[in-house]
Amino acid sequence: MQKGFRGAMILTDASRSRSMSITFWETEADLTASATSGFVRDQLAKVRDSLVAPPTREAYEVRIQV
């Protein structure tokens, strides 16, 4: 577990061989620490052979949660 990690969702579109992971963090600092610690790189290395293209990263702020 990474400090501040609050959960994740994995969305898939099998017909286009695409997926998206959405992770939730307590703070932006926790997200940044996870991204720069090497943890993400190490996790991606475990599934790299299954990927059809290199992953990309984008960060968004949750404005509304119901």
C-alpha positions in Angstrom: 0.0 0.0 0.0 1.1 3.5 -0.8 0.7 6.3 1.6 -2.5 8.2 0.9 -3.9 5.6 -1.6 -7.7 5.5 -1.3 -8.7 3.1 -4.1 -8.8 2.4 -7.8 -11.1 1.5 -10.7 -10.0 -0.2 -13.9 -12.2 0.5 -17.0 -11.9 -1.7 -20.1 -13.0 -1.6 -23.7 -12.2 -5.1 -24.9 -13.4 -4.4 -28.5 -10.6 -1.8 -28.8 -8.0 -3.5 -26.5 -8.0 -0.4 -24.3 -8.2 0.1 -20.6 -7.9 3.0 -18.1 -7.1 2.9 -14.4 -8.4 5.6 -12.2 -6.7 5.9 -8.8 -7.8 8.0 -5.8 -5.4 9.7 -3.4 -5.8 11.5 -0.1 -3.6 14.4 -1.3 -1.8 15.6 -4.4 1.5 15.2 -2.5 0.6 11.5 -1.9 0.0 11.1 -5.7 3.2 12.8 -6.6 5.2 10.7 -4.1 3.8 7.5 -5.6 4.6 8.6 -9.1 8.2 9.6 -8.3 9.0 6.7 -6.0 9.4 4.1 -8.7 6.4 2.1 -7.4 4.3 2.8 -10.6 7.2 1.9 -12.8 7.7 -1.4 -10.9 4.0 -2.3 -11.2 3.9 -1.6 -14.9 7.0 -3.7 -15.5 5.0 -6.7 -14.2 2.4 -6.3 -17.0 4.5 -4.7 -19.7 4.3 -7.8 -22.0 0.5 -7.6 -21.9 0.4 -3.9 -23.1 -0.2 -3.1 -26.7 1.1 0.5 -26.3 3.1 2.4 -23.7 0.9 3.7 -20.9 0.3 7.5 -20.5 -0.5 9.4 -17.3 -2.8 12.3 -16.7 -3.9 13.8 -13.3 -7.3 15.3 -12.6 -8.9 16.7 -9.5 -12.2 15.3 -8.2 -14.7 18.2 -8.2 -17.9 16.3 -7.6 -18.4 13.0 -5.9 -21.9 11.6 -5.3 
